[in-house]
Amino acid sequence: MIASLKRVIRKSNFLSIIYNELHLLKTRKIEKEVRGKLIAIENLSENELFNMQNKMLLKILSYAYENTEYYKLLFDKNKIDLANFDELKRIPFLSKEIIKKNTVQLISKKFDIKNLGKRNTGGSTGEPLEFYCNTEAGLIDYGHHSYLYSLMGYKNTDLILSCGGIEVPASDRNKGIFWVRERKGNLFGDYRFSVLYLTDDNIKLYINKLIELKPSILRGYPSFFDRMARYLLDEEIKLDFTIKGINLTSEICTNSQRETIEKAFSSMVYFEYGHNEISLYCYTKDNTYTYQSSPIYGYIEVLNDNGTDTDVGEVGNIVATGFNNRGMPFIRYRTGDLGELSYRNGGIVHFKTIYGRLQDFILSKQGQKVYLTALIFGQHLKAFANITKWQIIQNKVGEIEIHIIKGNAFSSKDEMEIKKKIQSVTDIDIIFKYVDNIPLTKRGKHLFLKQNIKFK
């Protein structure tokens, strides 16, 4: 019924306008509520935060047990006492492989899968994933971004400029336009610069547009803004407007890059760590650059390889239980990322450093660096859903091999999509190889990119 109604709305311009306005009102309502909760939480004691989060954790565990086939069977099999907080450690981990095999069983009976939003992640470790979430979970995530911007002094009239793996029509690119304009007030960017087309020859066009727009907030990949910053410094260009904050996300940022970005833009960097899987959200708020987790977003564990808690000062595996995705709950989800723990209060943690998606890049025939965050992860290929694992290998400039372990539904259309998406952005030859196994590193990790070109 709801799916049919949505189809009718999409076919009517008038109804679409009304629907979009109602959705915007709901977005702003939840955004305001979340921001208010996070501000109120700042004044709670450690004990109050601990008790609040424990209640939220037990609530999502009970919800998952009562409403999903997967967790009902899992908790019964392991005799999990849902009234006992300490039972969390006895719940088996959730992995991407389990999610792929049990998608339907993980969907809450409170929702029709047709009415859930479909998401995917390219998998920085080379293991793509497709999953679902309810609308409110995404809006709560949106509210967290609003809160982070409020720490920078953001006002509704401010302009946000972001970057990402955005496709721009060839007709625009031929005119020197490498960005798109979004709805005013979009927290993910009023304007979005495409990282896909940035080269040494056209970077000045990006810089000129930035100066024209005079944004108050910058958001996006460290690799992109580092490149923009170095151009500003090399050309001795000083901005004649104030940037309130720079929100860097999706990649590891080196201290050198951060310092370069802050110097060029005369503003402080605010880091963000989260996932499309909407199970955790961490952010920095001062010049210690220490990540702290949101207690109303999810419960975070930092664990040794044997499953025990990592000591403060040590690096551990990040495992998350999300509070807000009631459509497809993720409980004890292994993110594949590592973090250096500096503080723990139950599931509320602070990280000195997070080791997530690396700034992997390949070299085009012209010797240009093309970062995979934008080229692969930012484009959200449909083929992700049909790939079990994959790996890119570069042995020479201008050519890559893509090794793929096919999923059951993988077809020539997926290969064509991958090739088209990559070659529409950069000049590079692609060799596809279909394999049964992709070797792990000595540490048991799966590398998405094997860059075998040596750099001086």
C-alpha positions, 0 to 999 in steps of 0.5 A, spaced: 500 500 500 505 505 502 509 503 496 503 504 491 502 510 494 509 513 493 509 511 486 503 515 485 506 521 488 512 520 484 508 521 478 505 527 480 509 534 481 504 537 485 504 531 490 511 530 490 512 538 492 507 536 498 511 530 500 518 533 499 515 539 504 512 534 509 519 530 509 523 536 510 519 538 516 520 531 519 527 532 518 528 539 521 523 536 527 528 530 528 534 534 527 532 539 532 530 534 537 537 530 536 541 536 537 537 538 543 539 531 546 546 532 545 547 538 548 543 536 554 547 530 555 553 535 555 551 536 562 550 529 565 555 525 569 559 519 567 554 515 572 548 518 569 551 517 561 552 510 563 545 508 566 542 512 560 546 508 555 545 501 558 537 502 558 538 504 551 542 497 549 537 493 553 531 496 549 534 495 542 536 487 544 529 486 547 526 489 540 531 485 536 529 479 539 521 480 539 521 483 532 527 479 528 527 472 526 535 472 526 536 475 533 530 470 536 534 464 534 540 467 536 539 469 543 535 462 544 540 458 542 545 462 546 541 462 552 541 470 552 538 473 558 535 480 556 535 483 562 542 482 564 547 487 561 553 483 562 550 478 557 552 482 551 559 479 551 556 472 550 552 475 543 556 472 537 558 478 533 555 480 526 559 480 520 558 482 513 557 475 511 552 473 516 548 479 514 548 477 506 546 470 508 540 472 513 538 479 510 530 477 510 531 474 517 534 480 520 529 485 517 524 487 523 517 484 522 515 491 524 517 493 517 515 491 510 522 491 506 519 495 500 518 501 505 525 501 508 531 505 505 536 500 501 543 502 503 550 500 501 557 500 502 563 499 497 567 496 503 574 499 504 576 492 506 574 489 499 567 486 502 561 490 499 555 490 503 547 491 501 542 493 507 536 496 509 534 502 514 528 505 516 527 513 515 528 515 522 535 512 523 537 516 517 534 522 520 537 521 527 544 521 523 542 527 520 541 530 526 548 528 529 551 532 523 547 538 525 550 538 532 557 537 529 556 544 525 553 547 531 559 546 535 563 550 529 558 556 530 553 554 524 547 558 522 541 556 517 543 562 513 551 559 512 553 555 506 556 548 506 561 546 501 562 539 500 566 534 496 565 527 494 564 522 488 559 525 484 558 525 477 557 531 473 554 531 466 559 531 460 555 538 458 557 541 464 564 539 465 565 541 458 564 548 460 568 547 466 563 546 471 565 540 476 560 541 482 552 540 483 548 545 487 543 541 492 537 544 496 539 550 500 540 548 507 542 541 505 547 539 511 551 534 506 553 540 502 549 546 499 554 545 493 558 539 492 564 539 488 566 532 485 573 529 487 572 525 480 575 530 475 580 534 479 586 535 476 592 539 476 590 543 470 583 544 472 584 545 480 584 553 479 576 552 477 575 549 483 579 554 487 575 560 483 568 557 485 570 556 492 572 563 493 566 565 489 561 561 494 564 564 500 562 557 504 562 558 512 563 550 512 567 545 508 566 538 509 569 532 505 575 528 504 582 530 507 585 528 500 581 533 496 582 539 501 589 537 502 590 538 495 586 545 495 590 547 501 596 546 498 594 550 491 592 556 496 599 556 499 603 555 493 599 560 490 599 565 496 592 566 495 588 568 502 581 568 503 577 574 504 572 570 508 571 566 514 570 559 514 567 557 521 569 549 521 572 544 516 569 537 517 573 531 515 570 524 514 571 518 510 579 517 510 585 517 515 588 524 515 595 525 517 597 531 522 601 534 516 595 534 512 591 537 517 596 542 519 596 544 511 588 545 511 588 549 517 593 553 515 590 555 508 583 555 510 585 559 517 580 554 520 580 548 525 578 541 523 573 537 526 573 530 524 568 525 524 567 517 524 561 514 522 558 508 517 553 508 512 551 502 516 549 507 521 551 503 528 556 509 531 558 516 530 564 519 533 567 526 532 572 531 535 570 538 538 577 541 540 584 541 538 586 535 542 582 532 536 580 526 540 574 522 537 568 521 542 562 517 541 555 519 541 551 515 547 545 516 543 547 513 536 550 506 539 554 502 543 561 501 542 566 496 544 573 496 543 576 489 543 582 485 542 583 479 537 580 474 542 574 478 544 576 481 551 576 489 552 582 493 549 586 497 555 586 504 554 592 506 550 592 500 546 589 499 539 583 494 538 577 492 533 571 497 533 564 493 534 558 497 534 551 496 536 546 501 533 540 504 537 536 507 531 536 502 525 529 499 527 528 496 520 534 492 520 538 492 527 545 491 527 548 488 534 555 487 535 557 488 528 564 488 526 566 494 523 573 492 520 576 498 523 581 499 529 581 505 534 586 507 539 582 507 546 583 513 550 577 513 555 571 508 556 565 509 560 561 502 558 559 503 550 561 511 550 568 511 548 574 516 546 579 514 541 586 518 540 586 515 533 581 511 528 584 507 523 579 506 518 579 507 510 586 509 507 587 514 502 588 509 497 589 511 490 591 509 483 595 512 477 592 514 471 595 514 464 597 521 465 600 520 472 594 523 476 592 520 483 585 518 483 583 516 490 579 510 491 574 513 496 571 518 491 572 513 485 569 507 488 566 508 495 563 515 493 559 512 487 555 506 490 555 502 485 549 497 484 555 491 482 556 492 490 550 487 491 553 482 487 560 481 489 563 477 494 570 480 495 574 484 490 581 487 490 584 492 485 591 491 483 596 496 480 603 494 477 604 499 472 601 507 471 595 507 467 592 500 468 589 496 473 587 489 474 580 488 478 580 481 481 573 479 483 570 473 487 563 473 484 556 473 488 551 468 485 547 474 481 554 477 478 553 478 471 556 482 465 552 488 466 556 489 473 562 488 469 560 493 464 558 498 470 564 498 474 568 499 467 564 505 465 564 508 472 571 508 472 573 510 465 568 515 465 572 519 470 579 517 469 583 514 463 585 507 465 585 500 462 582 495 466 583 488 466 578 483 470 580 477 473 575 472 476 578 468 482 576 463 487 580 466 493 583 473 494 590 472 499 590 475 506 596 479 508 600 476 514 596 479 519 590 476 516 587 482 513 584 483 506 587 489 502 582 492 497 588 496 493 595 493 492 599 498 489 605 495 487 608 502 483 614 504 488 614 511 489 620 515 491 
